[in-house]
């Protein structure tokens, strides 16, 4: 006899709880939104700098070739960011410099002589979509033999320190 009464009791409690839930006029819960940091950088274009005629007098000022065919674009939702630049070529024959021009969404750090050490390229980036033209300047003198330097240049968006 106890078993049927217990089943009836459980069913009655279940119906009472369900009726209470269904009869409520409002319900609430906590929700947390987490936005992760987003920082992306992309290069538009590619370059071949060709110095067609080095300065004729040995040891004189170098012949300079300038190219501004590439652009750099970035986006970040973070503050206190910067973009650095580095080359993979440890011992270049010819000097290669890079400068950010027409910068939006940051500040140009100044002209950089490329090396394997990451150097500031664009600074003061905070929560922006930005971009700039990339001005490469290569130089050679007649004291240098003909040849080529092949660089892989890396731009990295990172936190400023």
PEWOQUI-V539415 format. One record per residue. N is the residue number from 1. RES is the residue in one small letter. SS is DSSP state (a for helix, b for strand, c for the rest). OMEGA is omega in radians with two decimals (* if undefined). Layout:
BEGIN
N_RES_SS_OMEGA / N_RES_SS_OMEGA
END
This chain:
BEGIN
1_x_c_-3.13 / 2_x_a_-3.08 / 3_x_a_3.12 / 4_x_a_3.11 / 5_x_a_3.12 / 6_x_a_3.12 / 7_x_a_3.11 / 8_x_a_3.13 / 9_x_a_3.13 / 10_x_a_3.13 / 11_x_a_3.13 / 12_x_a_3.10 / 13_x_a_3.14 / 14_x_a_3.14 / 15_x_a_3.14 / 16_x_a_3.12 / 17_x_a_3.14 / 18_x_a_3.11 / 19_x_a_3.10 / 20_x_a_3.13 / 21_x_a_-3.09 / 22_x_a_-3.10 / 23_x_c_-3.11 / 24_x_c_3.13 / 25_x_c_3.08 / 26_x_c_3.08 / 27_x_c_3.13 / 28_x_c_3.04 / 29_x_c_3.14 / 30_x_c_3.12 / 31_x_c_3.10 / 32_x_c_3.06 / 33_x_c_3.12 / 34_x_c_3.09 / 35_x_c_3.14 / 36_x_c_3.11 / 37_x_c_3.10 / 38_x_c_3.06 / 39_x_b_-3.13 / 40_x_b_3.12 / 41_x_b_-3.14 / 42_x_b_3.10 / 43_x_b_3.09 / 44_x_b_3.14 / 45_x_c_3.07 / 46_x_c_-3.00 / 47_x_c_2.83 / 48_x_c_3.09 / 49_x_c_-3.12 / 50_x_c_3.04 / 51_x_c_-3.00 / 52_x_c_-3.13 / 53_x_c_3.12 / 54_x_c_3.12 / 55_x_c_-3.00 / 56_x_c_-3.09 / 57_x_c_-3.11 / 58_x_c_3.09 / 59_x_c_-3.13 / 60_x_c_3.13 / 61_x_c_-3.11 / 62_x_c_2.97 / 63_x_b_-3.03 / 64_x_b_3.04 / 65_x_b_-3.11 / 66_x_b_3.11 / 67_x_b_3.14 / 68_x_b_-3.07 / 69_x_b_-3.11 / 70_x_b_3.04 / 71_x_b_3.09 / 72_x_b_3.09 / 73_x_b_3.14 / 74_x_b_3.02 / 75_x_b_3.08 / 76_x_b_3.02 / 77_x_c_-3.11 / 78_x_c_3.12 / 79_x_c_3.07 / 80_x_c_-3.11 / 81_x_b_3.06 / 82_x_b_3.05 / 83_x_b_3.09 / 84_x_b_3.12 / 85_x_b_3.10 / 86_x_b_3.05 / 87_x_b_3.08 / 88_x_c_-3.04 / 89_x_c_-3.03 / 90_x_c_-3.08 / 91_x_c_-3.13 / 92_x_c_3.07 / 93_x_c_-3.05 / 94_x_c_3.14 / 95_x_b_3.07 / 96_x_b_3.13 / 97_x_b_3.12 / 98_x_b_-3.12 / 99_x_b_3.03 / 100_x_b_3.12 / 101_x_b_-3.12 / 102_x_b_-3.05 / 103_x_b_2.97 / 104_x_b_3.14 / 105_x_c_3.13 / 106_x_c_-3.13 / 107_x_b_3.08 / 108_x_b_-3.13 / 109_x_c_-3.10 / 110_x_c_-3.12 / 111_x_c_-3.08 / 112_x_b_2.94 / 113_x_b_-3.03 / 114_x_c_3.06 / 115_x_c_3.13 / 116_x_c_3.07 / 117_x_c_3.12 / 118_x_c_-3.09 / 119_x_b_3.13 / 120_x_b_-3.14 / 121_x_b_3.04 / 122_x_b_-3.11 / 123_x_b_3.08 / 124_x_b_3.10 / 125_x_b_3.10 / 126_x_c_3.05 / 127_x_c_-3.06 / 128_x_b_2.86 / 129_x_b_-3.05 / 130_x_b_3.12 / 131_x_b_3.08 / 132_x_b_2.94 / 133_x_b_3.11 / 134_x_b_3.10 / 135_x_b_3.05 / 136_x_b_3.07 / 137_x_b_3.10 / 138_x_b_3.13 / 139_x_b_3.12 / 140_x_b_3.06 / 141_x_c_3.11 / 142_x_c_3.08 / 143_x_c_3.13 / 144_x_c_-3.14 / 145_x_c_3.09 / 146_x_c_-3.13 / 147_x_c_3.12 / 148_x_c_2.98 / 149_x_c_3.10 / 150_x_c_-3.08 / 151_x_c_2.80 / 152_x_c_-3.03 / 153_x_b_-3.08 / 154_x_b_3.04 / 155_x_b_-3.06 / 156_x_b_3.03 / 157_x_b_-3.02 / 158_x_b_3.09 / 159_x_b_3.01 / 160_x_c_-3.12 / 161_x_c_*
END
